[in-house]
């Protein structure tokens, strides 16, 4: 086969983005809904993440932002938010990424708590198992040269999990992830990397972390899905360290009455103080999938989609439907209003 005429050629282009609205503002960056604009009327909906000026001026934080894009660019997986491009305009860095239509896992947990309605164990297990798939992919990722990167997310928490309206689970924000090929700013000087209520003992102490640290965080997330309240709550740093490192692992069954023994055992293993006693992400996910099979409540995107439609009738929009120009607070979507019995079953009522 003859070589392609364009092989090795570098295509230069000038890209443009149109910012539409602010979606979220975090500690390190702001995320906007935007359009990528191309020739011949081409447009693509994207999310544009722009680092705050005060962090862009600090080399270690700017490097974390750049590393997020470089590290995540090749993490192409159905349960990970896709990164498209790292760019710089007049010294201002941005990341163009997949735009997710849906809600965060934090919003779902808060909505259940607001309604005083527990999440079904099968739904919690389904969501958590998809996160385990994302983590397993990242933990075992091998680059194009065949080198294993040993990626650790370090910030697994409900706010960094996105649920699409069509029922898919996406892990986002590899902003403080580390790989063995990267220089870690936390190794040079003390930096609080991550959210303390979702940190493993070794992470909150500033020690060495590997994939098993993410498993501890997954245990905390699964606990919160089932209990609808956080596992760790201390705000003062010293008290938080005592709560995570020194205090015994909380009695899961006391916090979640009626929990299945297999889930109790899984949580105890994931929340072990010693990393060696925790399961891998793959094993964690397999236990959750087996739980669903055993209870004949296998999860699916369709089930999660129906659940989100029931819980967020004002904002829920299937992918094929345009958002309305206005919405009235408290107004149910037509599908939810016309099928109250289905909604009640989804919410767990008899």
C-alpha positions as CSV (number, residue, x, y, z in Angstrom):
1,X,0.0,0.0,0.0
2,X,1.5,3.4,-1.0
3,X,2.2,5.9,1.8
4,X,-0.4,8.6,2.2
5,X,0.5,11.9,0.6
6,X,-0.3,13.7,3.9
7,X,1.5,11.4,6.2
8,X,3.6,13.5,8.7
9,X,2.0,16.7,7.6
10,X,1.1,19.3,10.3
11,X,-2.3,20.9,9.8
12,X,-2.4,24.4,11.4
13,X,-5.8,26.0,12.2
14,X,-7.2,28.8,14.2
15,X,-10.1,27.6,16.4
16,X,-12.8,29.7,17.9
17,X,-15.2,29.2,20.8
18,X,-18.4,31.1,21.6
19,X,-19.2,31.2,25.4
20,X,-22.9,30.8,26.1
21,X,-23.3,30.7,29.8
22,X,-21.6,29.8,33.0
23,X,-22.3,26.3,34.2
24,X,-20.3,25.9,37.4
25,X,-17.6,27.7,39.4
26,X,-15.1,25.7,41.3
27,X,-12.2,26.5,43.5
28,X,-9.7,26.3,40.7
29,X,-11.6,27.0,37.5
30,X,-14.9,28.0,36.0
31,X,-16.8,25.8,33.5
32,X,-18.9,27.4,30.7
33,X,-21.3,26.0,28.2
34,X,-19.8,27.0,24.8
35,X,-19.8,26.3,21.1
36,X,-16.8,25.3,19.0
37,X,-17.1,27.2,15.8
38,X,-15.6,25.9,12.5
39,X,-15.9,26.6,8.7
40,X,-19.0,26.2,6.7
41,X,-21.3,26.8,9.7
42,X,-19.9,24.0,11.8
43,X,-20.7,24.1,15.5
44,X,-20.2,21.7,18.4
45,X,-21.5,22.0,21.9
46,X,-18.7,21.7,24.4
47,X,-17.8,22.6,28.0
48,X,-15.0,25.2,28.3
49,X,-13.0,25.1,31.6
50,X,-11.0,28.2,32.3
51,X,-8.5,28.3,35.2
52,X,-8.9,31.3,37.6
53,X,-6.2,34.0,37.3
54,X,-4.9,33.6,40.8
55,X,-4.1,29.9,40.2
56,X,-2.8,30.5,36.7
57,X,-0.2,32.8,38.3
58,X,1.0,29.9,40.6
59,X,3.2,27.5,38.7
60,X,2.2,24.4,40.7
61,X,-1.5,25.0,40.2
62,X,-1.1,25.9,36.5
63,X,0.8,22.7,36.0
64,X,-2.0,20.7,37.6
65,X,-4.4,22.3,35.1
66,X,-2.2,21.5,32.2
67,X,-1.6,18.0,33.4
68,X,-5.3,17.4,33.7
69,X,-5.7,17.9,30.0
70,X,-2.6,16.0,29.0
71,X,-3.4,13.1,31.3
72,X,-7.1,12.8,30.5
73,X,-6.9,13.3,26.7
74,X,-6.3,9.6,26.0
75,X,-8.6,8.3,28.7
76,X,-11.4,7.5,26.2
77,X,-14.0,5.5,28.1
78,X,-17.7,5.6,28.3
79,X,-17.7,6.4,32.0
80,X,-15.1,9.2,31.9
81,X,-15.8,12.8,30.7
82,X,-13.8,13.3,27.4
83,X,-11.2,16.0,27.0
84,X,-10.9,17.5,23.5
85,X,-8.3,20.2,23.7
86,X,-5.9,22.3,25.8
87,X,-5.6,25.8,24.6
88,X,-4.1,29.2,25.5
89,X,-5.3,32.6,24.5
90,X,-3.3,35.7,25.6
91,X,-1.8,33.7,28.4
92,X,-5.2,32.4,29.6
93,X,-5.4,28.6,29.7
94,X,-8.6,26.6,28.9
95,X,-9.7,23.0,28.4
96,X,-12.3,22.1,25.9
97,X,-14.2,19.1,27.0
98,X,-17.4,17.0,26.6
99,X,-20.5,18.9,27.6
100,X,-22.7,16.8,29.9
101,X,-26.5,17.3,29.9
102,X,-27.7,16.1,33.3
103,X,-27.0,16.5,37.0
104,X,-24.2,15.7,39.4
105,X,-24.4,12.8,41.8
106,X,-24.4,15.3,44.6
107,X,-27.6,16.8,43.2
108,X,-29.2,13.3,43.1
109,X,-28.2,12.5,46.7
110,X,-29.5,15.9,47.8
111,X,-32.8,15.4,46.0
112,X,-33.4,12.0,47.7
113,X,-32.6,13.6,51.0
114,X,-35.0,16.5,50.3
115,X,-37.7,14.0,49.5
116,X,-36.8,11.8,52.5
117,X,-36.8,8.8,50.1
118,X,-34.0,6.3,50.2
119,X,-32.2,5.3,47.0
120,X,-32.8,1.7,46.0
121,X,-29.6,-0.4,46.7
122,X,-29.7,-1.7,43.1
123,X,-29.6,1.9,41.7
124,X,-26.8,2.8,44.1
125,X,-24.9,-0.3,43.1
126,X,-25.4,0.4,39.4
127,X,-24.0,4.0,39.7
128,X,-21.1,2.9,41.9
129,X,-20.2,0.0,39.6
130,X,-19.9,2.4,36.6
131,X,-17.6,4.6,38.6
132,X,-15.5,1.5,39.4
133,X,-15.3,0.8,35.6
134,X,-13.9,4.3,35.1
135,X,-11.4,4.0,37.9
136,X,-10.3,0.5,36.7
137,X,-9.6,1.9,33.3
138,X,-7.6,4.8,34.7
139,X,-5.7,2.7,37.2
140,X,-4.6,0.3,34.5
141,X,-4.2,2.7,31.6
142,X,-1.2,2.1,29.3
143,X,-0.1,4.9,27.0
144,X,0.8,4.6,23.3
145,X,4.4,3.5,24.1
146,X,3.1,0.6,26.2
147,X,4.0,2.4,29.5
148,X,1.6,1.9,32.5
149,X,0.8,5.3,34.0
150,X,-0.7,4.2,37.4
151,X,-3.2,7.0,37.4
152,X,-4.8,7.9,40.7
153,X,-7.8,10.3,40.6
154,X,-7.5,11.6,44.2
155,X,-10.8,13.5,44.1
156,X,-13.5,10.8,43.8
157,X,-16.6,12.5,45.3
158,X,-20.3,13.1,44.4
159,X,-19.6,16.5,43.0
160,X,-17.2,15.0,40.4
161,X,-19.7,12.4,39.1
162,X,-22.1,13.5,36.3
163,X,-25.3,11.6,35.4
164,X,-26.5,12.2,31.9
165,X,-30.2,12.6,31.2
166,X,-30.0,9.4,29.1
167,X,-28.8,7.4,32.1
168,X,-25.0,7.3,31.8
169,X,-22.5,7.8,34.6
170,X,-19.4,9.9,34.0
171,X,-16.4,10.5,36.2
172,X,-15.0,14.0,35.8
173,X,-12.3,16.3,37.0
174,X,-8.9,14.7,36.9
175,X,-7.6,18.1,38.0
176,X,-5.5,16.7,40.9
177,X,-5.0,13.2,39.5
178,X,-1.4,11.9,39.5
179,X,0.5,9.5,37.4
180,X,3.9,8.0,37.9
181,X,5.1,10.1,34.9
182,X,4.1,13.4,36.5
183,X,5.7,15.7,39.0
184,X,3.4,16.0,41.9
185,X,3.2,19.5,43.5
186,X,2.1,17.9,46.8
187,X,5.5,16.1,47.0
188,X,7.4,19.4,47.0
189,X,5.4,21.3,49.6
190,X,2.3,20.6,51.7
191,X,-0.9,21.0,49.6
192,X,-4.3,19.8,50.6
193,X,-5.1,17.7,47.5
194,X,-8.7,16.7,47.3
195,X,-11.8,17.0,49.6
196,X,-11.0,15.9,53.1
197,X,-14.3,14.2,53.7
198,X,-13.5,11.8,50.8
199,X,-9.8,11.2,51.5
200,X,-8.2,7.9,52.5
201,X,-6.1,7.8,55.6
202,X,-2.9,7.9,53.6
203,X,-4.1,10.8,51.5
204,X,-5.2,13.0,54.4
205,X,-1.8,12.4,56.1
206,X,0.0,13.5,53.0
207,X,1.5,10.1,52.4
208,X,2.0,8.0,49.3
209,X,-1.2,7.3,47.4
210,X,-2.0,4.7,44.8
211,X,-5.1,3.2,43.2
212,X,-6.3,1.9,46.5
213,X,-6.8,5.4,47.8
214,X,-9.5,5.9,45.2
215,X,-11.1,2.7,46.5
216,X,-11.5,4.2,50.0
217,X,-13.1,7.3,48.4
218,X,-15.4,4.9,46.4
219,X,-16.4,3.3,49.7
220,X,-17.4,6.7,51.1
221,X,-19.4,7.5,48.0
222,X,-21.3,4.2,48.0
223,X,-22.0,4.7,51.7
224,X,-23.5,8.1,51.0
225,X,-25.6,6.7,48.2
226,X,-27.1,4.2,50.6
227,X,-27.3,6.3,53.7
228,X,-28.0,9.7,52.1
229,X,-25.7,11.4,54.5
230,X,-21.9,11.7,54.6
231,X,-19.7,9.2,56.3
232,X,-17.2,11.7,57.6
233,X,-18.3,15.2,58.7
234,X,-15.6,16.9,60.8
235,X,-14.6,20.3,59.3
236,X,-11.5,21.1,61.4
237,X,-8.5,19.5,59.8
238,X,-7.2,17.9,63.0
239,X,-10.6,16.5,63.8
240,X,-11.0,15.2,60.2
241,X,-7.7,13.4,60.5
242,X,-8.7,11.7,63.7
243,X,-12.1,10.7,62.2
244,X,-10.5,9.1,59.1
245,X,-7.2,7.8,60.5
246,X,-7.7,7.0,64.2
247,X,-11.4,6.3,64.8
248,X,-12.7,2.8,64.1
249,X,-14.5,2.2,60.8
250,X,-18.2,3.2,61.5
251,X,-20.7,0.4,61.8
252,X,-22.3,0.5,58.4
253,X,-25.3,-1.6,59.4
254,X,-26.2,0.9,62.1
255,X,-26.2,3.8,59.7
256,X,-28.0,1.9,56.9
257,X,-30.7,-0.4,58.4
258,X,-31.5,-3.4,56.4
259,X,-28.4,-3.2,54.3
260,X,-27.6,-6.5,52.5
261,X,-24.7,-8.4,54.1
262,X,-22.7,-8.5,50.8
263,X,-22.8,-4.7,50.6
264,X,-21.8,-4.4,54.3
265,X,-18.8,-6.7,53.6
266,X,-17.8,-4.7,50.5
267,X,-18.0,-1.3,52.4
268,X,-15.9,-2.7,55.3
269,X,-13.3,-3.9,52.9
270,X,-13.2,-0.6,50.9
271,X,-13.0,1.5,54.0
272,X,-10.2,-0.5,55.5
273,X,-7.5,1.7,57.1
274,X,-4.8,-0.4,55.4
275,X,-4.6,-0.1,51.6
276,X,-3.7,-3.7,51.2
277,X,-7.0,-4.8,52.6
278,X,-9.1,-2.9,50.0
279,X,-10.4,-4.5,46.8
280,X,-9.3,-3.4,43.4
281,X,-11.7,-1.2,41.4
282,X,-12.5,-4.2,39.1
283,X,-13.3,-6.4,42.1
284,X,-15.4,-3.6,43.7
285,X,-17.4,-3.3,40.6
286,X,-17.9,-7.1,40.1
287,X,-19.3,-7.4,43.7
288,X,-21.8,-4.6,42.9
289,X,-22.8,-6.2,39.6
290,X,-23.3,-9.6,41.2
291,X,-25.4,-7.9,43.9
292,X,-27.8,-6.6,41.2
293,X,-27.9,-10.0,39.4
294,X,-28.6,-11.8,42.7
295,X,-31.5,-9.5,43.5
296,X,-32.7,-9.5,39.9
297,X,-32.5,-5.7,39.7
298,X,-29.8,-5.3,37.1
299,X,-29.2,-1.7,36.5
300,X,-29.2,0.0,33.1
301,X,-29.0,3.4,31.5
302,X,-32.8,3.2,30.8
303,X,-33.5,2.6,34.5
304,X,-31.3,5.5,35.6
305,X,-32.9,7.7,32.9
306,X,-36.4,7.0,34.2
307,X,-35.2,7.7,37.8
308,X,-33.8,11.1,36.8
309,X,-36.9,11.9,34.9
310,X,-39.0,11.2,38.0
311,X,-36.8,13.1,40.4
312,X,-36.0,16.2,38.3
313,X,-39.3,16.8,36.3
314,X,-38.6,20.5,35.9
315,X,-35.2,20.2,34.3
316,X,-35.1,16.7,32.8
317,X,-34.9,16.6,29.1
318,X,-34.2,13.5,27.0
319,X,-31.4,14.0,24.4
320,X,-33.9,14.3,21.5
321,X,-36.0,17.0,23.1
322,X,-35.1,20.7,23.2
323,X,-35.2,22.6,26.6
324,X,-38.3,24.9,27.0
325,X,-37.8,28.6,26.9
326,X,-39.3,28.9,30.4
327,X,-40.3,26.6,33.2
328,X,-42.6,26.9,36.1
329,X,-41.3,25.8,39.5
330,X,-43.0,22.7,40.7
331,X,-44.5,21.8,37.3
332,X,-44.2,18.2,36.4
333,X,-43.0,17.1,33.0
334,X,-46.0,15.6,31.0
335,X,-44.6,12.0,31.1
336,X,-44.2,12.1,34.9
337,X,-47.6,13.8,35.4
338,X,-49.5,11.3,33.3
339,X,-48.0,8.2,35.0
340,X,-48.0,8.8,38.8
341,X,-47.9,5.1,39.6
342,X,-44.7,4.7,37.6
343,X,-43.1,7.6,39.4
344,X,-44.1,6.2,42.8
345,X,-42.5,2.9,41.9
346,X,-39.3,4.6,40.7
347,X,-39.1,6.5,43.9
348,X,-39.5,3.3,46.0
349,X,-43.1,3.7,47.2
350,X,-45.6,0.8,47.1
